[in-house]
Amino acid sequence: MIIIVMGVSGSGKSRVGQALAQRLEWQFRDADDFHTQVAKEKMKQAIPLNDQDRQPWLEVMRSAIDRWIMAGKNTVLACSALKSSYRQVLQIQDSQVQFIYLQGSFELIYKRLKHRQNHFMKESLLQSQFETLEEPTPAEAIHIDASQSPEVIVQEVINQLNLE
């Protein structure tokens, strides 16, 4: 199974994803690691990525998801997956890929980003993330309140997916 923890930058994807993977003893991967250096440089310069910038990133992640599924490697992937079209690229097999949407207000996420250090994604890009975001329907993803602690979110994911 592949669990994709999604949401805007600062919603807690990496932190929750790492905690979930550790709890389940699964592999954890962060979508940031799949970005090209050019894309990372754009974000460092507070230039929002467009669909053309994101296409190679999505394709590389889709290939990785294919490999993980074929190898039977349970994985938690932290990935913004902001648009429905992006999620469609990553949704390879309905029964094998599950999206978890960390939903939070602009104010909550902005506050978190202001306190985050050593990350290429700057808080000035948050507005563009919210403008790009196409919230998934409840049929597409499990919606979880991002204001909760990572521990509470992890337990909620485990409960909703019946993983323990």
C-alpha contacts under 8 A as a table, 3 or more apart, distances in Angstrom:
res1	aa1	res2	aa2	distance
1	M	69	I	6.96
1	M	72	G	7.64
1	M	73	K	7.41
1	M	74	N	4.92
1	M	75	T	6.60
1	M	95	S	7.86
1	M	96	Q	4.71
1	M	97	V	6.03
1	M	98	Q	7.75
2	I	65	I	7.42
2	I	68	W	7.97
2	I	69	I	7.55
2	I	74	N	5.77
2	I	75	T	4.94
2	I	76	V	5.85
2	I	77	L	7.25
2	I	96	Q	5.93
2	I	97	V	4.70
2	I	98	Q	6.28
3	I	75	T	6.38
3	I	76	V	4.76
3	I	77	L	6.14
3	I	97	V	5.85
3	I	98	Q	4.87
3	I	99	F	5.90
3	I	100	I	7.13
4	I	76	V	5.90
4	I	77	L	4.73
4	I	78	A	5.78
4	I	79	C	6.42
4	I	97	V	7.22
4	I	98	Q	6.10
4	I	99	F	4.77
4	I	100	I	6.05
5	V	13	K	5.53
5	V	14	S	7.96
5	V	16	V	7.75
5	V	17	G	6.27
5	V	76	V	7.23
5	V	77	L	6.14
5	V	78	A	4.81
5	V	79	C	6.08
5	V	80	S	7.65
5	V	99	F	5.99
5	V	100	I	4.74
5	V	101	Y	6.13
5	V	102	L	7.14
6	M	13	K	6.10
6	M	78	A	6.17
6	M	79	C	5.09
6	M	80	S	4.66
6	M	81	A	5.80
6	M	82	L	7.54
6	M	99	F	6.78
6	M	100	I	5.90
6	M	101	Y	4.92
6	M	102	L	6.12
7	G	11	S	5.94
7	G	13	K	6.82
7	G	79	C	7.27
7	G	80	S	4.78
7	G	81	A	6.82
7	G	82	L	6.54
7	G	101	Y	5.69
7	G	102	L	5.30
7	G	103	Q	6.58
8	V	11	S	5.67
8	V	80	S	5.56
8	V	82	L	6.96
8	V	126	L	7.57
8	V	129	Q	5.96
8	V	130	F	6.93
8	V	133	L	7.43
9	S	12	G	7.65
9	S	13	K	7.81
9	S	80	S	6.83
9	S	109	I	7.70
9	S	113	L	7.89
9	S	121	M	7.42
9	S	126	L	7.00
9	S	129	Q	7.34
10	G	13	K	7.38
10	G	109	I	5.45
10	G	110	Y	7.51
10	G	112	R	6.10
10	G	113	L	5.62
11	S	102	L	6.10
11	S	103	Q	7.16
11	S	104	G	6.60
11	S	109	I	5.88
11	S	146	A	6.03
12	G	15	R	5.35
12	G	16	V	5.79
12	G	102	L	7.26
12	G	146	A	6.92
12	G	150	P	7.70
13	K	16	V	5.36
13	K	17	G	5.66
13	K	78	A	5.15
13	K	79	C	7.00
13	K	80	S	7.77
13	K	102	L	7.20
14	S	17	G	4.94
14	S	18	Q	5.91
14	S	30	D	6.57
14	S	78	A	5.36
15	R	18	Q	5.32
15	R	19	A	6.24
15	R	150	P	6.98
16	V	19	A	5.11
16	V	20	L	5.97
16	V	150	P	5.22
16	V	151	E	7.78
16	V	153	I	7.15
16	V	154	V	6.55
17	G	20	L	5.08
17	G	21	A	6.04
17	G	28	F	6.83
17	G	76	V	5.96
17	G	77	L	6.66
17	G	78	A	5.78
18	Q	21	A	5.17
18	Q	22	Q	6.07
18	Q	28	F	5.98
18	Q	76	V	7.65
19	A	22	Q	5.14
19	A	23	R	6.09
19	A	150	P	7.23
19	A	151	E	7.51
19	A	154	V	6.95
20	L	23	R	5.12
20	L	24	L	6.14
20	L	76	V	7.39
20	L	154	V	5.45
21	A	24	L	5.16
21	A	25	E	5.58
21	A	26	W	4.71
21	A	27	Q	6.01
21	A	28	F	5.62
21	A	75	T	7.20
21	A	76	V	5.83
22	Q	25	E	4.88
22	Q	26	W	6.39
22	Q	27	Q	7.93
22	Q	28	F	8.00
23	R	26	W	7.84
26	W	73	K	7.74
26	W	74	N	5.55
26	W	75	T	5.53
26	W	76	V	6.95
27	Q	73	K	7.39
27	Q	74	N	6.40
27	Q	75	T	4.70
27	Q	76	V	6.28
28	F	75	T	5.70
28	F	76	V	4.87
28	F	77	L	5.98
28	F	78	A	7.95
29	R	33	D	7.79
29	R	75	T	7.29
29	R	76	V	6.34
29	R	77	L	4.89
29	R	78	A	6.51
30	D	33	D	5.74
30	D	34	F	7.64
30	D	77	L	5.61
30	D	78	A	4.83
30	D	79	C	6.56
31	A	34	F	5.29
31	A	35	H	7.09
31	A	61	M	7.40
31	A	77	L	6.71
31	A	78	A	5.79
31	A	79	C	4.95
31	A	80	S	7.79
32	D	35	H	5.50
32	D	79	C	7.51
34	F	57	W	5.84
34	F	60	V	6.87
34	F	61	M	6.84
35	H	39	A	6.13
35	H	40	K	6.56
35	H	54	R	7.99
35	H	57	W	5.46
36	T	39	A	5.25
36	T	40	K	6.43
36	T	57	W	7.19
37	Q	40	K	5.04
37	Q	41	E	6.14
38	V	41	E	5.11
38	V	42	K	6.30
39	A	42	K	5.08
39	A	43	M	6.37
39	A	49	L	6.97
39	A	53	D	6.56
40	K	43	M	5.17
40	K	44	K	6.18
40	K	120	F	6.59
41	E	44	K	4.99
41	E	45	Q	6.29
41	E	120	F	7.79
42	K	45	Q	5.14
42	K	46	A	6.44
42	K	47	I	5.08
42	K	48	P	7.03
42	K	49	L	7.20
43	M	46	A	4.84
43	M	47	I	5.21
43	M	48	P	6.14
43	M	49	L	7.12
43	M	120	F	6.20
43	M	121	M	5.67
43	M	122	K	7.21
43	M	125	L	7.82
44	K	47	I	7.42
44	K	120	F	4.85
44	K	121	M	6.12
44	K	122	K	6.79
46	A	121	M	7.52
46	A	122	K	6.37
46	A	124	S	6.54
46	A	125	L	5.96
47	I	125	L	7.37
48	P	125	L	6.38
48	P	128	S	6.67
49	L	52	Q	7.93
49	L	53	D	5.68
49	L	54	R	6.78
50	N	53	D	5.26
50	N	54	R	6.36
51	D	54	R	5.01
51	D	55	Q	6.06
52	Q	55	Q	5.36
52	Q	56	P	7.85
53	D	56	P	6.96
53	D	57	W	7.60
54	R	57	W	5.14
54	R	58	L	6.15
55	Q	58	L	5.18
55	Q	59	E	6.24
56	P	59	E	5.07
56	P	60	V	6.18
57	W	60	V	5.34
57	W	61	M	6.31
58	L	61	M	5.15
58	L	62	R	6.07
58	L	86	Y	6.96
58	L	89	V	6.94
58	L	90	L	7.25
59	E	62	R	5.04
59	E	63	S	6.26
59	E	89	V	7.61
60	V	63	S	5.19
60	V	64	A	6.29
61	M	64	A	4.93
61	M	65	I	6.11
61	M	90	L	7.29
62	R	65	I	5.03
62	R	66	D	6.18
62	R	89	V	6.71
62	R	90	L	5.35
62	R	92	I	7.70
63	S	66	D	5.04
63	S	67	R	6.30
64	A	67	R	5.08
64	A	68	W	6.17
65	I	68	W	5.06
65	I	69	I	6.12
65	I	90	L	7.51
65	I	92	I	7.86
66	D	69	I	5.27
66	D	70	M	6.16
66	D	92	I	7.47
67	R	70	M	5.11
67	R	71	A	6.01
68	W	71	A	5.11
68	W	72	G	5.96
68	W	73	K	4.84
68	W	74	N	6.99
68	W	75	T	7.26
69	I	72	G	5.00
69	I	73	K	6.12
69	I	74	N	7.52
69	I	96	Q	7.44
70	M	73	K	7.72
81	A	84	S	7.55
81	A	86	Y	5.62
81	A	87	R	5.64
82	L	86	Y	6.91
82	L	87	R	7.68
82	L	129	Q	7.56
82	L	132	T	6.40
82	L	133	L	4.58
82	L	134	E	5.92
82	L	135	E	7.34
83	K	86	Y	5.21
83	K	87	R	6.50
83	K	132	T	6.80
83	K	133	L	5.74
83	K	134	E	4.98
83	K	135	E	7.55
84	S	87	R	5.10
84	S	88	Q	6.21
84	S	134	E	6.23
84	S	135	E	7.88
84	S	136	P	6.95
85	S	88	Q	5.03
85	S	89	V	6.50
86	Y	89	V	5.25
86	Y	90	L	6.58
87	R	90	L	5.06
87	R	91	Q	5.85
88	Q	91	Q	5.04
88	Q	92	I	7.66
89	V	92	I	7.07
91	Q	94	D	6.40
91	Q	97	V	5.99
92	I	96	Q	7.62
92	I	97	V	6.88
93	Q	96	Q	5.22
93	Q	97	V	6.08
94	D	97	V	5.68
94	D	98	Q	7.40
95	S	98	Q	7.52
98	Q	141	A	6.85
99	F	140	E	6.93
99	F	141	A	4.66
99	F	142	I	6.41
100	I	141	A	5.35
100	I	142	I	4.85
100	I	143	H	6.18
100	I	144	I	7.16
100	I	157	V	7.61
101	Y	136	P	7.56
101	Y	141	A	6.02
101	Y	142	I	5.90
101	Y	143	H	4.83
101	Y	144	I	6.02
102	L	143	H	6.31
102	L	144	I	5.14
102	L	145	D	5.93
102	L	146	A	4.86
103	Q	143	H	6.55
103	Q	144	I	5.95
103	Q	145	D	5.20
103	Q	146	A	5.18
104	G	108	L	6.42
104	G	109	I	6.59
104	G	145	D	6.25
104	G	146	A	5.13
104	G	147	S	6.49
105	S	108	L	5.32
105	S	109	I	6.35
106	F	109	I	5.31
106	F	110	Y	5.91
106	F	126	L	7.93
106	F	127	Q	7.97
106	F	130	F	7.59
107	E	110	Y	5.19
107	E	111	K	6.18
108	L	111	K	5.35
108	L	112	R	6.50
108	L	147	S	7.31
109	I	112	R	5.09
109	I	113	L	6.22
110	Y	113	L	5.12
110	Y	114	K	6.23
110	Y	123	E	6.34
110	Y	126	L	7.04
111	K	114	K	5.34
111	K	115	H	6.79
112	R	115	H	5.41
112	R	116	R	6.42
113	L	116	R	5.04
113	L	122	K	7.22
113	L	123	E	5.40
114	K	123	E	6.25
116	R	119	H	7.01
119	H	122	K	7.29
121	M	125	L	7.12
122	K	125	L	5.74
122	K	126	L	7.45
123	E	126	L	5.31
124	S	127	Q	6.97
125	L	128	S	5.44
125	L	129	Q	6.53
126	L	129	Q	4.99
126	L	130	F	6.40
127	Q	130	F	5.21
127	Q	131	E	6.16
128	S	131	E	4.91
128	S	132	T	6.05
129	Q	132	T	5.11
129	Q	133	L	5.99
130	F	133	L	5.03
136	P	139	A	7.78
136	P	140	E	5.63
136	P	141	A	6.05
137	T	140	E	5.17
137	T	141	A	6.40
138	P	141	A	5.27
138	P	142	I	5.92
138	P	143	H	6.62
139	A	142	I	7.66
144	I	153	I	7.05
144	I	156	E	7.94
145	D	148	Q	6.16
145	D	153	I	7.83
146	A	149	S	7.80
146	A	153	I	7.70
148	Q	152	V	6.30
148	Q	153	I	6.41
149	S	152	V	5.31
149	S	153	I	6.30
150	P	153	I	5.03
150	P	154	V	6.01
151	E	154	V	5.17
151	E	155	Q	6.30
152	V	155	Q	5.21
152	V	156	E	6.18
153	I	156	E	5.00
153	I	157	V	6.21
154	V	157	V	5.17
154	V	158	I	6.22
155	Q	158	I	5.06
155	Q	159	N	6.06
156	E	159	N	5.07
156	E	160	Q	6.03
157	V	160	Q	5.17
157	V	161	L	6.06
158	I	161	L	5.34
158	I	162	N	5.73
158	I	163	L	5.08
158	I	164	E	6.54
159	N	162	N	5.04
159	N	163	L	6.71
159	N	164	E	7.42
